[in-house]
């Protein structure tokens, strides 16, 4: 495995909070570029028969009480395969376009940014970043030459060759101590790499002592890959989990705007500029983590519509019709991807 010369450069760097954060993340990715630099372009948009015959794979985290690992499965429910064991405490996971790699953050107390080969599930050159509040939600760019992730509530990108780390947001700048500061989550590249979708909460007043925590609104934004421009796409409470259709024309997401009991989510889709939001699911169950199929004609999602709190993988047509369950035996939670 080729070792990046940047590991030594970063180790000699300043030990300030920001520089140490950058150092750890660069070290975590050094050496990965041997296979990733060219892997993303080979996946392409599949033929319709690939989808219909179940040849593409879904990535999910097991909802089993004694598991919690990351698995892949064909979209027809066949060939369930464990990639990362639950003992490593993986968070949300994303696949590379060619389905050879996944990225995730490992550990709930000592999070590490990691890349693993699907074929063997071994995380590649990750590093400890436990002195920071959080590192989570990594996702590959379309050609797998870079990644976006959340670190200490801000968005970062970094090349999979460990170069060009960029901080895209500064969400806590100027927030007074009397307010709960904003957070970010769920970043996802547009498939043409023209921008990144993500979720950001509003800064709200801290409650008085003994008072309940306030509802914190979250909305969906699109930011350029250099962080220079940002557009707010939604304007209602608790919008989450945006994922763009491969052609970039539509975005699917979850929301609680319909006022379902117990805060259950519905799945919507909207145009790339945030207009024409369309409701795709209609029930009191919790429908979450929608993701388009590689050909853009279907949407996979998790739902507890069979039994409250027990999530299964479902697939529906892009317009919300023809809902079908991938497997009765699968329990899933928290993350879903489709390549």
Secondary structure as the mmCIF struct_conf table of DSSP 4:
data_model
#
loop_
_struct_conf.conf_type_id
_struct_conf.id
_struct_conf.beg_label_comp_id
_struct_conf.beg_label_asym_id
_struct_conf.beg_label_seq_id
_struct_conf.end_label_comp_id
_struct_conf.end_label_asym_id
_struct_conf.end_label_seq_id
HELX_LH_PP_P HELX_LH_PP_P1 UNK A 2 UNK A 4
TURN_TY1_P TURN_TY1_P1 UNK A 5 UNK A 5
HELX_RH_AL_P HELX_RH_AL_P1 UNK A 6 UNK A 11
TURN_TY1_P TURN_TY1_P2 UNK A 12 UNK A 12
BEND BEND1 UNK A 13 UNK A 13
BEND BEND2 UNK A 16 UNK A 16
HELX_RH_AL_P HELX_RH_AL_P2 UNK A 17 UNK A 29
TURN_TY1_P TURN_TY1_P3 UNK A 30 UNK A 32
HELX_RH_AL_P HELX_RH_AL_P3 UNK A 33 UNK A 36
TURN_TY1_P TURN_TY1_P4 UNK A 37 UNK A 39
HELX_RH_3T_P HELX_RH_3T_P1 UNK A 40 UNK A 42
TURN_TY1_P TURN_TY1_P5 UNK A 43 UNK A 43
HELX_LH_PP_P HELX_LH_PP_P2 UNK A 45 UNK A 47
HELX_RH_AL_P HELX_RH_AL_P4 UNK A 48 UNK A 52
TURN_TY1_P TURN_TY1_P6 UNK A 53 UNK A 54
BEND BEND3 UNK A 56 UNK A 56
STRN STRN1 UNK A 57 UNK A 62
TURN_TY1_P TURN_TY1_P7 UNK A 65 UNK A 66
STRN STRN2 UNK A 70 UNK A 74
TURN_TY1_P TURN_TY1_P8 UNK A 75 UNK A 76
BEND BEND4 UNK A 77 UNK A 77
STRN STRN3 UNK A 81 UNK A 84
HELX_RH_3T_P HELX_RH_3T_P2 UNK A 86 UNK A 88
STRN STRN4 UNK A 90 UNK A 90
STRN STRN5 UNK A 94 UNK A 95
TURN_TY1_P TURN_TY1_P9 UNK A 97 UNK A 98
BEND BEND5 UNK A 99 UNK A 100
STRN STRN6 UNK A 101 UNK A 106
BEND BEND6 UNK A 108 UNK A 110
STRN STRN7 UNK A 112 UNK A 117
TURN_TY1_P TURN_TY1_P10 UNK A 118 UNK A 120
HELX_LH_PP_P HELX_LH_PP_P3 UNK A 122 UNK A 122
STRN STRN8 UNK A 123 UNK A 128
TURN_TY1_P TURN_TY1_P11 UNK A 130 UNK A 131
BEND BEND7 UNK A 132 UNK A 133
STRN STRN9 UNK A 135 UNK A 140
TURN_TY1_P TURN_TY1_P12 UNK A 142 UNK A 143
BEND BEND8 UNK A 144 UNK A 145
STRN STRN10 UNK A 146 UNK A 151
TURN_TY1_P TURN_TY1_P13 UNK A 152 UNK A 153
STRN STRN11 UNK A 154 UNK A 159
TURN_TY1_P TURN_TY1_P14 UNK A 160 UNK A 161
BEND BEND9 UNK A 162 UNK A 162
STRN STRN12 UNK A 166 UNK A 167
TURN_TY1_P TURN_TY1_P15 UNK A 171 UNK A 174
TURN_TY1_P TURN_TY1_P16 UNK A 177 UNK A 178
STRN STRN13 UNK A 179 UNK A 180
HELX_LH_PP_P HELX_LH_PP_P4 UNK A 181 UNK A 182
STRN STRN14 UNK A 184 UNK A 189
TURN_TY1_P TURN_TY1_P17 UNK A 191 UNK A 192
BEND BEND10 UNK A 193 UNK A 194
STRN STRN15 UNK A 196 UNK A 201
HELX_LH_PP_P HELX_LH_PP_P5 UNK A 202 UNK A 203
STRN STRN16 UNK A 204 UNK A 205
HELX_LH_PP_P HELX_LH_PP_P6 UNK A 206 UNK A 208
TURN_TY1_P TURN_TY1_P18 UNK A 209 UNK A 210
BEND BEND11 UNK A 211 UNK A 211
HELX_LH_PP_P HELX_LH_PP_P7 UNK A 212 UNK A 215
STRN STRN17 UNK A 218 UNK A 223
TURN_TY1_P TURN_TY1_P19 UNK A 225 UNK A 226
BEND BEND12 UNK A 227 UNK A 228
STRN STRN18 UNK A 230 UNK A 232
BEND BEND13 UNK A 236 UNK A 237
STRN STRN19 UNK A 239 UNK A 244
TURN_TY1_P TURN_TY1_P20 UNK A 246 UNK A 247
BEND BEND14 UNK A 248 UNK A 249
STRN STRN20 UNK A 250 UNK A 255
TURN_TY1_P TURN_TY1_P21 UNK A 257 UNK A 258
HELX_RH_3T_P HELX_RH_3T_P3 UNK A 261 UNK A 263
STRN STRN21 UNK A 266 UNK A 271
TURN_TY1_P TURN_TY1_P22 UNK A 272 UNK A 273
BEND BEND15 UNK A 274 UNK A 274
BEND BEND16 UNK A 276 UNK A 276
STRN STRN22 UNK A 278 UNK A 279
BEND BEND17 UNK A 283 UNK A 285
STRN STRN23 UNK A 287 UNK A 292
TURN_TY1_P TURN_TY1_P23 UNK A 294 UNK A 295
BEND BEND18 UNK A 296 UNK A 297
STRN STRN24 UNK A 298 UNK A 307
TURN_TY1_P TURN_TY1_P24 UNK A 308 UNK A 309
STRN STRN25 UNK A 310 UNK A 317
TURN_TY1_P TURN_TY1_P25 UNK A 318 UNK A 319
BEND BEND19 UNK A 320 UNK A 320
BEND BEND20 UNK A 322 UNK A 322
STRN STRN26 UNK A 324 UNK A 325
BEND BEND21 UNK A 326 UNK A 326
BEND BEND22 UNK A 328 UNK A 329
STRN STRN27 UNK A 332 UNK A 338
#
